[in-house]
Amino acid sequence: MKAVITNALVFQAGWLCCVLAGANHLPWLGTATALLIVYRHVATAAAPRTELLLILSAGAIGAVWDSLLVYAGWLSYPSGILVEGTAPHWIVAMWLLFATTLNVSLRFLKGRPLAAALLGTLGGPGAYFAGYKLGGVQITDFPIAMTALALGWTVFMPLLMWLSKRLDGINPAPSNSQLTELNARV
């Protein structure tokens, strides 16, 4: 339980750092903070390569999704844009950071796609709204952007939880050889 609470709190602190750094034209500070948290998470994982693959997969999904929202003109960011029309680096780092919660504090959503979808529907747009209030993102067409965010996160949360079930570097399922060895001991 301590690991779950710590994971959730560290994620929230990293999220806040990313948003405030982006809002205050210090985007590299947010990115660096998120990457340090991700590094620590992966370094302490039982199966670091598996956990890193999950995190990079989530980052790729987030980079494409947020870039589509920027390209559509529904979201814009005050800093951290490396390529015009794409999401800033600190948002991509935030997706990597979010992925550190999938096998720890959000583990309870595994095998519960409807609960994951509901959390995504509410939590995804809620996080962007909080970022908007803190100055980290501008929402140019509020109703359309929030609808797109809700629809996207309704799909992404179950997808990310499905990925986390297959790419669990925190509590990996034993391999066939490990099961054979364990059965031989019994």
C-alpha positions in Angstrom: 0.0 0.0 0.0 2.9 2.4 0.7 4.3 1.9 -2.8 0.8 2.7 -4.3 0.5 5.9 -2.3 4.1 6.9 -3.0 3.7 6.3 -6.7 0.5 8.4 -6.8 2.1 11.3 -4.9 5.3 11.2 -6.9 3.3 11.2 -10.1 1.2 14.2 -8.9 4.4 16.1 -8.0 5.9 15.4 -11.4 2.7 16.4 -13.2 2.6 19.7 -11.3 6.2 20.4 -12.1 5.7 19.7 -15.8 2.6 22.0 -16.0 4.1 24.8 -14.0 7.4 24.7 -15.8 5.7 24.7 -19.2 3.5 27.6 -18.1 6.5 29.6 -16.9 8.6 29.0 -20.0 10.9 26.6 -18.2 9.8 23.4 -20.1 13.1 21.6 -19.7 12.7 21.7 -15.9 9.4 19.7 -16.2 10.9 17.3 -18.7 14.0 16.7 -16.6 11.9 16.1 -13.5 9.6 13.7 -15.3 12.6 11.8 -16.8 14.3 11.5 -13.4 11.1 10.0 -11.9 10.8 7.6 -14.9 14.5 6.6 -14.5 14.0 5.8 -10.8 10.9 3.9 -11.5 12.5 1.8 -14.3 15.7 1.3 -12.3 13.7 -0.2 -9.4 11.4 -2.4 -11.5 11.6 -6.1 -11.2 11.8 -6.4 -15.0 13.2 -3.0 -16.2 13.1 -3.7 -19.9 9.5 -4.7 -19.8 8.5 -1.7 -17.8 10.5 0.6 -20.1 8.7 -0.8 -23.1 5.4 0.0 -21.5 6.5 3.5 -20.7 7.9 4.2 -24.2 4.7 2.8 -25.7 2.6 5.2 -23.7 4.9 8.0 -24.6 4.4 7.2 -28.3 0.7 7.1 -28.0 0.7 10.4 -26.1 3.0 12.1 -28.5 0.8 11.2 -31.5 -2.5 12.1 -29.7 -1.4 15.4 -28.2 0.2 16.4 -31.5 -3.1 15.7 -33.3 -4.9 17.9 -30.9 -2.3 20.7 -31.5 -2.4 20.2 -35.2 -6.2 20.4 -35.1 -5.9 23.7 -33.4 -7.8 22.7 -30.3 -4.8 22.9 -27.9 -1.7 25.1 -27.8 1.1 25.3 -25.4 3.2 28.3 -24.2 6.6 26.6 -24.4 8.5 23.4 -25.2 7.5 23.0 -28.8 10.4 21.5 -30.8 8.5 21.0 -34.1 5.7 23.4 -35.0 2.3 21.7 -34.9 3.3 19.0 -32.4 3.0 18.5 -28.7 5.7 20.0 -26.5 8.4 17.8 -25.1 7.2 18.2 -21.6 3.8 16.8 -22.5 5.4 13.7 -24.0 7.5 13.4 -20.8 4.3 13.7 -18.8 2.8 10.7 -20.8 6.0 8.8 -19.8 5.5 9.8 -16.2 1.8 8.8 -16.3 2.9 5.3 -17.5 4.8 4.8 -14.2 1.4 4.7 -12.5 -0.1 1.9 -14.7 1.5 -1.1 -12.9 1.5 0.5 -9.5 -1.2 3.0 -8.3 -3.6 2.3 -11.2 -3.0 -1.5 -11.1 -6.6 -2.0 -9.7 -7.9 -1.1 -13.2 -6.3 -4.1 -14.8 -9.0 -6.4 -16.2 -11.7 -3.7 -15.6 -12.0 -1.9 -19.0 -15.2 -0.2 -18.2 -13.8 1.3 -15.0 -10.7 2.3 -16.9 -12.8 3.9 -19.6 -14.8 5.8 -17.0 -11.7 7.1 -15.3 -10.3 8.1 -18.6 -13.5 9.9 -19.7 -13.4 12.0 -16.5 -9.8 12.1 -15.5 -8.2 12.9 -18.9 -10.1 16.1 -19.6 -10.0 16.9 -15.9 -6.2 16.9 -16.0 -6.1 19.1 -19.1 -8.6 21.5 -17.5 -6.3 21.7 -14.5 -3.4 22.4 -16.8 -5.4 25.1 -18.5 -6.2 26.7 -15.2 -2.5 26.7 -14.3 -1.5 28.2 -17.6 0.2 25.2 -19.1 -2.1 24.7 -22.0 -4.5 26.9 -23.9 -7.8 25.3 -25.0 -8.9 27.2 -28.1 -12.3 25.6 -28.8 -13.3 24.5 -25.3 -16.4 22.3 -26.1 -14.7 20.5 -29.1 -11.4 20.1 -27.3 -13.0 18.7 -24.1 -15.2 16.3 -26.1 -12.1 15.1 -28.1 -10.1 14.7 -24.9 -13.0 12.7 -23.3 -13.4 10.4 -26.3 -9.6 9.9 -26.6 -9.1 9.1 -22.9 -12.1 6.8 -23.0 -10.2 4.7 -25.4 -6.7 5.3 -24.1 -7.2 4.2 -20.5 -8.5 0.7 -21.3 -5.7 0.4 -24.0 -3.0 1.5 -21.6 -4.3 -0.9 -18.9 -4.3 -3.7 -21.5 -0.7 -2.9 -22.4 0.2 -2.7 -18.7 -1.2 -6.2 -18.2 1.1 -7.6 -20.9 4.1 -5.4 -20.1 4.2 -5.5 -16.3 7.7 -4.9 -15.2 6.8 -4.3 -11.6 5.1 -7.7 -10.8 5.9 -9.7 -13.9 4.3 -13.1 -14.5 6.7 -16.0 -14.1 8.1 -17.4 -17.3 7.4 -21.0 -18.4 10.9 -22.0 -17.2 10.4 -20.4 -13.8 7.1 -22.2 -13.5 8.7 -25.5 -14.4 11.5 -24.9 -11.8 8.9 -23.9 -9.2 6.8 -27.0 -9.9 10.0 -29.2 -9.7 10.6 -27.9 -6.1 7.0 -28.8 -5.0 
